[in-house]
Amino acid sequence: MKKIKKSVFVKDIQIGGGAPVSVQSMTNTDTENIAETLNCVNRLHDAGAELVRISVPSVKAAEALKEIIRLSPVPIIADVHFDPKLALLSIDAGVHKLRLNPSNIPKTALKDIARAAKERHIPIRVGVNEGSVKADCTPQKLAELCVDTAKALEDAGTDELVLAVKSSDIKKTVLAYRELDKISDYPLHIGLTEAGTENFGSVKSAIAVGALLVDGIGDTLRISLAGDPVKEVSWGIKILRAAGVRKDYIEVIACPTCARTNIDVHAYAEKVEEMTTKYNKPLKIAVMGCAVNGIGESRGAQIGVCGGKERSLLFKDGKPFKEVDNSDVLAELLRLTEEKLGQ
């Protein structure tokens, strides 16, 4: 069972407190280039990102934030390292959330940052990455370092916090978050840092983030991949759906093909996915190639097809519905889907 955490609001997006797990990503443009950065923000929003983080490595970048925030369709998070002044400038620019790394922001600077953030109800994410701490840091120590910084921010005057402990190692990341979940009631930002390219980084992220989501851990996430950040959003949504956290889609299950297959399962399943991707309601459709898996699996779905050589058996609500020519299967599945969804 998911542990209900404290909650914060990043503009109008709630993190924690039982709110849905939100998906975020990060721009990969020069923040000083307002037009390019806004274009990236809009692309991420169109892909489904609910929050977007932007690096603030310079004073000019902090100054650019004001216009970016004014025109952005989503809440903006400022990512600040090393220089506390950039955090204060980002707050003045109207940023909706601040990300700080306690390993490179002096604790002596936290008081001014906390005060300024609290006055504007701007949450702060305490983001601890293994790469910026001692090489022998254990998962428990990562979690404790994060909580220690949270306490320092509390002492400085703010408790609108989100915590994160990341590593590029799957096991260490999962163990660190499990420990953090035990010792803190703050909402958690989950993810695997420096995961790699989409080819393998998506798999590593799915294992780490998926394990946490199945444990009921995580209130917002980023899938960190090298390359186009839009892919991060796509993978974040897929992982949430695969873990059963999001149910706002039509799930198409299909059997692995073998010598018994009577229809082109792969082609049928892909076509069904393509036809139904526009719907954001929960429904399960089974595409099965023969009677061995077909009857049982189709009964576990709201709609299903059990393939035959020339005619196939359709299922509805777990029961055989009717036989149709194979040439009519796709049209019938779409009709039944729309009927089920009340379209």
C-alpha positions as CSV (number, residue, x, y, z in Angstrom):
1,M,0.0,0.0,0.0
2,K,1.3,3.4,-0.9
3,K,2.3,5.6,2.0
4,I,0.5,8.9,1.9
5,K,3.1,11.7,2.1
6,K,2.9,15.3,2.9
7,S,2.1,17.4,-0.2
8,V,3.3,20.5,-1.9
9,F,2.0,22.4,-4.8
10,V,4.1,23.4,-7.8
11,K,1.8,26.1,-9.1
12,D,-1.3,24.0,-9.7
13,I,0.3,20.6,-9.7
14,Q,0.1,18.7,-6.4
15,I,3.0,16.4,-5.5
16,G,2.3,13.9,-2.7
17,G,-0.7,13.7,-0.5
18,G,-2.2,11.0,-2.6
19,A,-2.1,13.0,-5.8
20,P,-1.4,11.1,-9.1
21,V,2.3,10.6,-9.8
22,S,3.4,13.4,-12.1
23,V,5.8,13.2,-15.0
24,Q,8.5,15.7,-15.5
25,S,11.5,16.2,-17.8
26,M,14.3,18.8,-18.3
27,T,15.1,21.1,-21.2
28,N,18.4,20.5,-23.0
29,T,18.8,23.9,-24.5
30,D,20.8,27.0,-23.6
31,T,18.5,28.7,-21.1
32,E,19.7,32.1,-22.2
33,N,18.2,31.4,-25.6
34,I,14.6,32.0,-24.6
35,A,13.0,31.0,-27.9
36,E,14.8,27.6,-28.1
37,T,14.1,26.9,-24.5
38,L,10.4,27.7,-24.8
39,N,10.2,25.5,-27.9
40,C,11.6,22.6,-25.8
41,V,9.2,23.4,-23.0
42,N,6.3,23.3,-25.4
43,R,7.4,20.0,-27.0
44,L,7.7,18.4,-23.5
45,H,4.2,19.7,-22.6
46,D,2.7,18.4,-25.8
47,A,4.3,15.0,-25.0
48,G,2.6,14.9,-21.6
49,A,5.0,16.5,-19.2
50,E,3.3,18.1,-16.3
51,L,6.4,19.8,-14.9
52,V,9.6,21.0,-16.7
53,R,13.0,21.6,-15.1
54,I,15.5,24.2,-16.5
55,S,19.1,24.5,-15.7
56,V,20.2,27.9,-14.3
57,P,24.0,28.0,-14.7
58,S,24.4,31.8,-15.0
59,V,22.9,35.2,-14.0
60,K,21.7,35.6,-17.6
61,A,20.0,32.3,-17.5
62,A,18.2,33.3,-14.3
63,E,17.1,36.6,-16.0
64,A,15.8,34.6,-18.9
65,L,13.6,32.6,-16.6
66,K,11.1,35.4,-16.1
67,E,10.0,35.4,-19.8
68,I,10.2,31.6,-20.1
69,I,7.9,31.3,-17.0
70,R,5.5,33.9,-18.4
71,L,5.0,32.0,-21.6
72,S,5.3,28.4,-20.4
73,P,2.2,26.1,-20.5
74,V,3.6,24.2,-17.5
75,P,5.1,25.0,-14.1
76,I,8.9,25.6,-14.3
77,I,11.5,24.2,-11.9
78,A,14.8,25.9,-11.6
79,D,17.9,23.6,-11.3
80,V,20.6,25.3,-9.4
81,H,24.1,24.1,-8.4
82,F,27.1,25.7,-6.6
83,D,25.9,29.3,-6.6
84,P,23.2,30.2,-4.0
85,K,22.7,33.6,-5.6
86,L,21.3,31.9,-8.7
87,A,18.7,30.2,-6.5
88,L,17.6,33.6,-5.1
89,L,17.5,35.1,-8.6
90,S,15.4,32.2,-9.8
91,I,12.9,32.8,-7.0
92,D,12.7,36.5,-7.9
93,A,12.0,35.5,-11.5
94,G,8.9,33.6,-10.3
95,V,10.0,30.0,-10.6
96,H,7.5,27.5,-9.4
97,K,9.9,25.1,-7.7
98,L,13.6,25.0,-6.9
99,R,16.0,22.0,-7.1
100,L,19.1,22.1,-5.0
101,N,21.9,19.6,-4.5
102,P,23.0,19.7,-0.9
103,S,26.4,18.4,-1.9
104,N,27.3,21.6,-3.7
105,I,25.2,24.3,-2.0
106,P,26.7,25.5,1.3
107,K,24.4,25.0,4.3
108,T,25.2,28.5,5.4
109,A,23.3,29.7,2.3
110,L,20.1,27.7,3.0
111,K,18.6,30.2,5.4
112,D,18.2,33.0,2.8
113,I,17.0,30.6,0.2
114,A,14.5,28.9,2.5
115,R,13.1,32.3,3.6
116,A,12.7,33.6,0.1
117,A,11.1,30.3,-1.1
118,K,8.7,30.2,1.9
119,E,7.5,33.8,1.3
120,R,6.4,32.8,-2.2
121,H,5.3,29.2,-1.4
122,I,7.9,27.8,-3.7
123,P,8.8,24.1,-2.9
124,I,12.4,23.0,-2.8
125,R,13.5,19.6,-4.0
126,V,16.5,18.3,-2.1
127,G,18.2,16.2,-4.8
128,V,21.1,14.0,-3.7
129,N,23.0,12.2,-6.5
130,E,25.6,9.6,-5.6
131,G,28.0,11.1,-8.1
132,S,28.3,14.3,-6.1
133,V,29.0,12.6,-2.7
134,K,31.7,10.3,-1.4
135,A,32.4,7.2,-3.5
136,D,31.7,4.8,-0.6
137,C,28.3,6.3,0.2
138,T,25.8,3.6,1.0
139,P,22.1,3.7,0.2
140,Q,21.4,4.4,3.9
141,K,23.9,7.3,4.0
142,L,22.4,8.8,0.8
143,A,18.9,8.8,2.4
144,E,20.3,10.2,5.7
145,L,22.2,13.0,3.9
146,C,18.9,13.9,2.1
147,V,17.0,14.0,5.4
148,D,19.7,16.0,7.1
149,T,19.4,18.7,4.5
150,A,15.6,18.6,4.8
151,K,16.0,19.2,8.5
152,A,18.4,22.1,7.8
153,L,15.8,23.7,5.5
154,E,13.1,23.2,8.1
155,D,15.3,24.9,10.7
156,A,15.8,27.7,8.1
157,G,12.0,28.2,7.9
158,T,10.4,26.0,5.2
159,D,8.8,22.6,5.1
160,E,7.6,22.7,1.5
161,L,10.0,20.1,0.4
162,V,10.4,17.2,-2.1
163,L,13.2,14.7,-1.6
164,A,15.2,12.6,-4.0
165,V,18.2,10.2,-3.8
166,K,19.6,9.0,-7.1
167,S,22.3,6.7,-8.4
168,S,23.1,5.3,-11.8
169,D,23.1,1.9,-10.1
170,I,19.7,0.3,-10.0
171,K,20.0,-1.6,-6.8
172,K,21.5,1.3,-4.9
173,T,18.8,3.6,-6.1
174,V,16.0,1.3,-5.1
175,L,17.5,0.6,-1.7
176,A,18.2,4.3,-1.0
177,Y,14.6,5.2,-1.9
178,R,13.2,2.4,0.3
179,E,15.2,3.8,3.2
180,L,14.2,7.3,2.5
181,D,10.5,6.3,2.3
182,K,10.9,4.8,5.8
183,I,12.5,7.8,7.5
184,S,10.7,10.7,5.9
185,D,7.2,11.8,5.2
186,Y,8.1,14.2,2.5
187,P,7.0,13.5,-1.1
188,L,9.6,11.7,-3.2
189,H,10.9,12.5,-6.7
190,I,12.0,9.2,-8.1
191,G,14.3,8.3,-11.0
192,L,17.6,6.7,-12.0
193,T,20.3,9.3,-12.7
194,E,22.7,9.1,-15.6
195,A,20.8,6.1,-16.9
196,G,22.3,6.3,-20.4
197,T,20.8,6.3,-23.9
198,E,17.3,5.4,-24.7
199,N,18.4,2.0,-25.9
200,F,19.5,0.7,-22.5
201,G,18.7,3.6,-20.2
202,S,15.0,3.1,-20.7
203,V,15.3,-0.5,-19.5
204,K,17.4,0.4,-16.5
205,S,14.9,3.1,-15.6
206,A,11.9,0.8,-16.0
207,I,13.5,-1.7,-13.6
208,A,14.4,0.9,-10.9
209,V,11.4,3.2,-11.2
210,G,9.0,0.2,-11.7
211,A,10.3,-1.5,-8.6
212,L,9.6,1.6,-6.6
213,L,6.2,2.2,-8.0
214,V,5.2,-1.4,-7.3
215,D,6.3,-0.8,-3.7
216,G,4.1,2.3,-3.6
217,I,7.0,4.7,-3.5
218,G,7.1,7.8,-5.6
219,D,5.1,11.0,-6.1
220,T,6.7,12.5,-9.2
221,L,9.3,11.1,-11.6
222,R,11.8,11.8,-14.3
223,I,13.3,9.2,-16.6
224,S,16.8,10.6,-17.3
225,L,18.0,9.7,-20.8
226,A,20.7,11.1,-23.0
227,G,19.2,12.7,-26.1
228,D,15.8,14.2,-26.9
229,P,14.1,14.8,-23.6
230,V,10.7,14.2,-25.2
231,K,11.6,10.5,-25.0
232,E,11.9,10.8,-21.2
233,V,8.2,11.9,-21.0
234,S,7.1,9.0,-23.2
235,W,9.0,6.5,-21.2
236,G,7.8,8.0,-17.9
237,I,4.1,7.6,-19.0
238,K,4.8,4.0,-20.3
239,I,6.4,3.0,-17.0
240,L,3.5,4.4,-14.9
241,R,1.1,2.5,-17.0
242,A,3.0,-0.7,-17.0
243,A,3.3,-0.5,-13.2
244,G,-0.5,-0.1,-12.9
245,V,-0.2,3.4,-11.5
246,R,-1.9,5.1,-14.5
247,K,-5.0,3.5,-15.9
248,D,-5.8,6.3,-18.5
249,Y,-5.2,4.1,-21.6
250,I,-6.3,1.1,-23.5
251,E,-4.0,-1.9,-22.7
252,V,-3.5,-4.3,-25.6
253,I,-2.2,-7.7,-24.6
254,A,-1.0,-10.1,-27.2
255,C,0.4,-13.7,-27.2
256,P,3.9,-14.6,-28.3
257,T,3.7,-16.1,-31.7
258,C,4.3,-19.8,-32.4
259,A,3.4,-22.6,-34.9
260,R,-0.2,-22.6,-33.6
261,T,-0.8,-19.0,-34.6
262,N,-3.7,-18.5,-37.1
263,I,-3.5,-14.8,-37.5
264,D,-0.7,-12.2,-37.7
265,V,-0.9,-11.4,-34.0
266,H,1.9,-8.7,-34.2
267,A,0.2,-6.8,-37.0
268,Y,-3.2,-7.1,-35.5
269,A,-2.0,-5.9,-32.0
270,E,-0.1,-3.0,-33.4
271,K,-3.1,-1.9,-35.5
272,V,-5.4,-2.1,-32.5
273,E,-2.9,0.0,-30.5
274,E,-2.8,2.5,-33.3
275,M,-6.6,2.7,-33.6
276,T,-7.2,3.1,-29.8
277,T,-4.3,5.4,-28.8
278,K,-6.5,8.4,-28.8
279,Y,-8.7,7.1,-25.9
280,N,-7.7,7.9,-22.4
281,K,-10.0,5.5,-20.5
282,P,-9.1,2.1,-19.0
283,L,-9.9,-0.9,-21.1
284,K,-8.1,-4.2,-21.9
285,I,-8.1,-5.8,-25.3
286,A,-6.6,-9.2,-25.9
287,V,-5.3,-10.2,-29.3
288,M,-4.6,-14.0,-29.3
289,G,-3.5,-16.2,-32.2
290,C,-5.1,-19.5,-31.3
291,A,-7.3,-21.3,-28.8
292,V,-4.5,-22.4,-26.4
293,N,-4.0,-18.9,-24.9
294,G,-6.8,-17.2,-26.7
295,I,-9.9,-18.4,-24.8
296,G,-8.4,-17.9,-21.3
297,E,-6.7,-14.6,-22.0
298,S,-9.6,-13.2,-23.9
299,R,-11.8,-13.9,-20.9
300,G,-9.5,-11.8,-18.8
301,A,-10.1,-8.8,-21.0
302,Q,-13.1,-6.7,-21.7
303,I,-12.7,-7.3,-25.4
304,G,-10.7,-10.0,-27.1
305,V,-10.1,-12.1,-30.2
306,C,-9.1,-15.7,-30.5
307,G,-7.6,-16.2,-34.0
308,G,-8.8,-18.8,-36.4
309,K,-7.5,-19.6,-39.9
310,E,-10.4,-17.9,-41.8
311,R,-12.8,-16.8,-39.1
312,S,-12.0,-15.7,-35.5
313,L,-13.9,-15.7,-32.3
314,L,-14.6,-12.4,-30.5
315,F,-15.0,-12.2,-26.8
316,K,-16.9,-9.5,-24.8
317,D,-16.9,-9.2,-21.0
318,G,-15.1,-12.6,-20.8
319,K,-17.6,-14.5,-22.8
320,P,-17.7,-15.6,-26.5
321,F,-19.5,-13.1,-28.5
322,K,-19.5,-14.0,-32.1
323,E,-17.4,-15.3,-35.0
324,V,-16.3,-13.0,-37.8
325,D,-14.3,-13.3,-40.9
326,N,-10.7,-12.4,-40.3
327,S,-11.0,-9.5,-42.7
328,D,-13.5,-8.0,-40.3
329,V,-11.7,-8.5,-37.0
330,L,-10.1,-5.0,-36.7
331,A,-13.3,-3.2,-37.6
332,E,-15.2,-5.3,-35.0
333,L,-12.7,-4.7,-32.3
334,L,-12.8,-0.9,-32.9
335,R,-16.6,-1.0,-32.9
336,L,-16.7,-2.9,-29.6
337,T,-14.2,-0.6,-28.1
338,E,-16.2,2.5,-29.0
339,E,-19.3,0.8,-27.7
340,K,-17.6,0.0,-24.4
341,L,-16.3,3.6,-24.0
342,G,-19.6,5.1,-24.9
343,Q,-18.2,6.9,-27.9
